[in-house]
Amino acid sequence: MAPLAHAPSRTATGSGAPDSGTAATGSGTPVSVRHLGPNWYAAVMGTAIVANAGAVLPFTGSVPLLAYRAVWALSALMLLTLLAARVVHWARHGDQARRHLADPATAPFYGCLAMALLAVGGGTLAVGRGVIGQGAALAADAVLWSLGTLVAVVVAAAIPYLMVTRHRVEPGSASPVWLLPLVAPMVAAAQGPALVPYLPAGPWQQTLLFACYALFGMSLLATLAFLPLVVSRLIHHGPLPLALTPTLFLVLGPLGQSTTAVTNLAHLAPGVVSPPLAHAMAAFAVLYGVPVMGFALLWLMLAMAMVVRALRHGMGFSMTWWGFTFPLGTCVTGAAGLAAQTGLGAFDGLAVALYALLVTAVAVALTRTALGLARGQLPAPPRPVTP
């Protein structure tokens, strides 16, 4: 069970020979830490979105709330543990960390760091405040949103820069993984509105609101530039390698998250901007969100069909299965946002149905990951995959 299955088209660039994963590190650190890549932040994202998405569903009562708080606490613990482990990884295995950045199949996963910070931060304010208190939750979210947004903007620019200047990307090697650093600013745009009410009225609130719209545009236009490359690769070169098939779900991320962003921004606009502008934002949220959610459902059907095909051809578990989780969660929050903007119960029903898929996906991925860790099979050195 490899933590990251590399596409056969990936070419190493100036990072030395590929690591066999079997040699002793010489530092007394287990070999498994050496192969702890940035893709592991996807597990934090996938866990946190269960609590975040559940909080916007039309479920009330103490039992769901306790469940959301438990999941949020787990995601926060996972984030703290992983951050500490990654510090050790960079300190003791800097060569491997630099190799990750030089690898076009691995470098995009640095977008997961930003999204993990943002997802846990958002969950802290939405769910965790009942556990740690309003003041602590607000402070934690402000710090995590600020740090996550900074990382998101940096990776959204840095990873494409590396792809152009350092990586050697072969024809036909486009992957949905390329979208990870690009969607990170969209997550910041979706989480930022929750902080608007806590700022002084006037320019402060307006600045954050419009900054989130700028983050929305940054991510959306970058995604529109890269997504055709992914579709072209599928049409001209056939299905992805089996282990990479779950990454098809990553396309849902910018779709669901952008819908979440515009609906969250429209919800906060009244009282922050002028009434005509607030009305325009509300109209834009519906006119943008409904068609995009329609395309998300179309892509979901395509991705699920490809996953069924891959399972029939012997696809086994790998950490790429976490790709099923966070993107589904963004569609849940997007549908719930449209329900709030339109008042249509159909969107509530869609959000609940997608949430059931999300919980199932997270339960499977979390269980298989825990078993892999307990058996010493994870983290494991990356291995090539075959179609």
Summary of the structure (lengths in Angstrom):
residues: 387
radius of gyration: 20.2
end to end distance: 16.5
largest distance: 65.1
contacts: 1410
relative contact order: 0.15
helix: 76%
strand: 1%
